[in-house]
Amino acid sequence: MTPMKRPKWDITDIDTWGPGKHELGATIPTSGNSDEFVTGGWRSQTPHIDIDKCTGCMLCYFFCPDASIVIENGKAVDVDLKHCKGCGICAKECPSDAITMTTDQGA
């Protein structure tokens, strides 16, 4: 069996995206009542963002199932660890390898 190639998403028009246009895997960036509950405490891996490597493609933001990527000035700058589950999707989808996962030690 031949492994499937990772798809390359066309994000050239990302500046025009609104509620009606999101690539597969996009999430709604606002939460219902999850702000009231800390849900990231059972995470076994933590994402770390190298701000210098970030190109601002926003794929980590769109793919994050917990809306935990913090964006400032069009770039990923931090992760909301109160809600991040450590799934690693952000790191896997980052085309510039700006996000790495590390094993938490007692966090």
Contacts in CASP RR format, 6 or more apart in sequence:
PFRMAT RR
TARGET T0000
AUTHOR 0000-0000-0000
METHOD contacts of the structure
MODEL  1
MTPMKRPKWDITDIDTWGPGKHELGATIPTSGNSDEFVTGGWRSQTPHID
IDKCTGCMLCYFFCPDASIVIENGKAVDVDLKHCKGCGICAKECPSDAIT
MTTDQGA
9 23 0 8 1.000
9 24 0 8 1.000
9 59 0 8 1.000
11 23 0 8 1.000
11 57 0 8 1.000
11 58 0 8 1.000
11 59 0 8 1.000
14 57 0 8 1.000
14 58 0 8 1.000
22 62 0 8 1.000
23 62 0 8 1.000
25 62 0 8 1.000
25 63 0 8 1.000
26 62 0 8 1.000
26 63 0 8 1.000
27 62 0 8 1.000
27 63 0 8 1.000
27 64 0 8 1.000
27 65 0 8 1.000
27 67 0 8 1.000
28 67 0 8 1.000
29 61 0 8 1.000
29 67 0 8 1.000
30 67 0 8 1.000
31 67 0 8 1.000
31 83 0 8 1.000
34 83 0 8 1.000
38 82 0 8 1.000
38 83 0 8 1.000
39 66 0 8 1.000
39 82 0 8 1.000
39 83 0 8 1.000
39 85 0 8 1.000
40 81 0 8 1.000
40 82 0 8 1.000
40 83 0 8 1.000
40 84 0 8 1.000
40 85 0 8 1.000
40 86 0 8 1.000
41 107 0 8 1.000
42 85 0 8 1.000
43 81 0 8 1.000
43 84 0 8 1.000
43 85 0 8 1.000
43 86 0 8 1.000
43 104 0 8 1.000
43 107 0 8 1.000
44 86 0 8 1.000
44 103 0 8 1.000
44 104 0 8 1.000
45 86 0 8 1.000
45 88 0 8 1.000
45 101 0 8 1.000
45 102 0 8 1.000
45 103 0 8 1.000
45 104 0 8 1.000
46 79 0 8 1.000
46 81 0 8 1.000
46 84 0 8 1.000
46 86 0 8 1.000
46 101 0 8 1.000
46 102 0 8 1.000
46 103 0 8 1.000
46 104 0 8 1.000
46 107 0 8 1.000
47 79 0 8 1.000
47 84 0 8 1.000
47 86 0 8 1.000
47 88 0 8 1.000
47 90 0 8 1.000
47 91 0 8 1.000
47 99 0 8 1.000
47 100 0 8 1.000
47 101 0 8 1.000
48 79 0 8 1.000
48 99 0 8 1.000
48 100 0 8 1.000
48 101 0 8 1.000
48 102 0 8 1.000
49 60 0 8 1.000
49 76 0 8 1.000
49 77 0 8 1.000
49 78 0 8 1.000
49 79 0 8 1.000
49 98 0 8 1.000
49 99 0 8 1.000
50 98 0 8 1.000
50 99 0 8 1.000
50 100 0 8 1.000
51 75 0 8 1.000
51 76 0 8 1.000
51 77 0 8 1.000
51 98 0 8 1.000
53 96 0 8 1.000
53 97 0 8 1.000
53 98 0 8 1.000
54 75 0 8 1.000
54 76 0 8 1.000
54 77 0 8 1.000
54 96 0 8 1.000
54 98 0 8 1.000
55 75 0 8 1.000
55 95 0 8 1.000
55 96 0 8 1.000
55 98 0 8 1.000
56 74 0 8 1.000
56 75 0 8 1.000
56 76 0 8 1.000
57 94 0 8 1.000
57 95 0 8 1.000
57 96 0 8 1.000
58 71 0 8 1.000
58 74 0 8 1.000
58 76 0 8 1.000
59 93 0 8 1.000
59 94 0 8 1.000
59 95 0 8 1.000
60 69 0 8 1.000
60 76 0 8 1.000
60 90 0 8 1.000
60 91 0 8 1.000
60 93 0 8 1.000
60 94 0 8 1.000
60 99 0 8 1.000
61 69 0 8 1.000
61 71 0 8 1.000
61 76 0 8 1.000
63 89 0 8 1.000
63 90 0 8 1.000
63 93 0 8 1.000
64 84 0 8 1.000
64 89 0 8 1.000
64 90 0 8 1.000
65 85 0 8 1.000
65 87 0 8 1.000
65 89 0 8 1.000
66 80 0 8 1.000
66 83 0 8 1.000
66 84 0 8 1.000
66 85 0 8 1.000
66 87 0 8 1.000
67 80 0 8 1.000
67 83 0 8 1.000
68 79 0 8 1.000
68 80 0 8 1.000
68 81 0 8 1.000
68 83 0 8 1.000
68 84 0 8 1.000
69 76 0 8 1.000
69 78 0 8 1.000
69 79 0 8 1.000
69 80 0 8 1.000
69 90 0 8 1.000
70 76 0 8 1.000
70 77 0 8 1.000
70 78 0 8 1.000
70 79 0 8 1.000
70 80 0 8 1.000
71 77 0 8 1.000
72 78 0 8 1.000
76 90 0 8 1.000
76 98 0 8 1.000
76 99 0 8 1.000
79 90 0 8 1.000
86 101 0 8 1.000
88 99 0 8 1.000
88 101 0 8 1.000
90 99 0 8 1.000
91 99 0 8 1.000
91 100 0 8 1.000
91 101 0 8 1.000
END
